[in-house]
Amino acid sequence: MTRRRLYYALAAYAFLAVIAIAVLKGPFQWAMLVYFAGLALKSWAVYKREQL
């Protein structure tokens, strides 16, 4: 994964998280935020692993 692809993925997750905050309420909102944070962490881990 290139740095550019990582930035695009993180931007997409942030965009979707903002939409989730605006649309969802309660436990579903938190579940989606945790889900997007997990995806962001996974993407970052893949990027770091490929840098080794």
C-alpha positions, 0 to 999 in steps of 0.5 A, spaced: 500 500 500 502 506 498 502 512 502 497 515 497 492 509 498 493 510 505 491 517 505 485 516 501 483 510 505 483 514 511 479 520 508 474 515 506 473 512 513 473 519 516 468 522 511 463 515 512 464 517 520 462 524 519 456 521 515 455 516 521 455 521 526 450 526 522 445 520 521 445 515 526 444 516 534 445 511 540 449 505 540 449 504 532 453 511 532 458 508 536 458 501 533 459 505 526 465 509 529 468 503 532 468 499 526 471 505 522 476 506 527 478 499 526 478 499 519 483 505 519 487 501 524 488 495 520 489 500 514 495 503 517 498 496 520 498 494 513 501 500 510 507 499 516 508 492 515 509 493 507 514 498 509 518 493 513 
